[in-house]
Amino acid sequence: MIVLSNALQAVAIVVSGLLTLYFWVVIIATVLTWVRPDPYNPIVRVLRQLTEPVFYRVRKWLPFTYTSGLDFSPVVVLLAIELFNRIVIKSILEYASTLRVVTF
């Protein structure tokens, strides 16, 4: 059971780290839209490739996120990441810690 506990903890920590990284990518991409960066800049292109597919799906599923020229899809994505981190990842970590308890 300790091996399973360690594996679950490792997976939860890695997924949490990746979600946190993507959280910051979304924030940076959103802030960049305010300053109109050069679209041929490689960093801007990578940020767009990482975020636009997710934003497109959010806009498609929740059409009210794009109203009056304002796009609220990054806010929805950030909230979803935070909820997933706080509910699912935290639950996996708690479950992994209960597996560690060994009774004889």
Secondary structure, 3 states (H helix, E strand, C coil): CHHHHHHHHHHHHHHHHHHHHHHHHHHHHHHHHHHCCCCCCHHHHHHHHHHHHHHHHHHHHCHHHEECCEECHHHHHHHHHHHHHHHHHHHHHHHHHHHCCCCC
